[in-house]
Amino acid sequence: MERLLVLCYTLVMRISWPVWIAPVSLILSGCASNGNMTGALPTAPSQISYAQVQQTPGSYNGQPVTFGGKVLGARRLKEGTRIEILQLALDSSLQPTMDLSKSQGRFIAMQKQFLDPATIPPGTFVTVTGEIAGSVTLPLDETEYTYPLLNVTNLRVWTENDEEPPRIRRPIGPGPYWGPYWSPYWHAWPYYW
């Protein structure tokens, strides 16, 4: 009898493991990111600051950086989508801060793959990871402005839902058993004790 049980167990295990491998591998393949709009951000901010790149963008060609900011506009061109971004400081989670007065300037992020400009309207907060590709001079109001140029490898769009969730506070009261039957004056029947 014991031998029969071992044989049945062995057959069941040999048959059932492929049944579990397929769904697990399918689930894990869905976890891989496409690197476009919601890919994983680097774990640490880049060693090169925006101020350094703005001063001499040509000297940092090919260097990986992570910048963030507020989208000022996006335009579809033959070579890709050009996104004009107002640079903002990044917090510890690499999310741009909302203080526009601390901005150090603007930069252009060039997305080579197709990206519909309607998906990143002006006012959207983004974090961009990519490589420095020199600079480009474009008109800005009545002047010419030199933008550092960044070839995008990862673009993270921040939504209102990405903010820190609210913390739940415990209700204030004398204790967990507070209520009409747990008051200090409640007594079991009869009341004359």
Secondary structure, DSSP 8 states (H G I E B T S, - for coil): -HHHHHHHHHHHHHHHHHHHHHHHHHHHHHTS--SSSS----SS--SS-HHHHHH-GGGGTT-EEEEEEEEEEEEEETTEEEEEEEEE-B-TTS-B-S-GGG---EEEEEE-S---GGGS-TT-EEEEEEEEEEEEEEEETTEEEEEEEEEEEEEEEE-GGGS---------SS-TT-STTSSTT---S-TT-
